[in-house]
Amino acid sequence: MKKIKEEKNVEIFVNIKYNLKDDKLIQIFEFSSDNKKNLNYLFDARFLFKRKLDKLISEYLLDGYLERIDDFDKVIIKYEKQEKPSNCIRKLQAYIPPFFGCIYCSKAIIKDDFIYCPEKNKHYTLLSQGIKRCPLFKTKDKILT
């Protein structure tokens, strides 16, 4: 029997901490998840996590920005010295599609029995579900119906 892949619900917790060091305020966004592999989705522009992370960081961005350092499991932002805000924890949640192809791509246009890819200027039948893994893939905002 063929196993059917399903989209998965991924949750990543973000611990936002602040430290005063020398003449700078350091803001640290630390990421944690049940499965460390899920952290790979955070900085990949194909997925909603990248957009949600950028939005979260912009909400907590302070005045006097100096530098941003992206790491696998954290983002460090350095500011000019200022009052230290209180620490907090936030949750990012998004669905990851079972494969990164036409059916789950926000760029694809599905009409009647065809899928049209404006990036590649190609048509695929809905029955074939188009390409299963595409380098131009960008996930839809809502996957589950």
Secondary structure, DSSP 8 states (H G I E B T S, - for coil): -------EEEEEEEEEEEEEETTEEEEEEEEE-SSGGGGGGTT-TTSHHHHHHHHHHHHH--SSEEEEEE-SSEEEEEEES------EEEEEEEEE-SSSSGGGBSS-EEETTEEEETTTTEEEETTTTS-SS-TT--B-S----
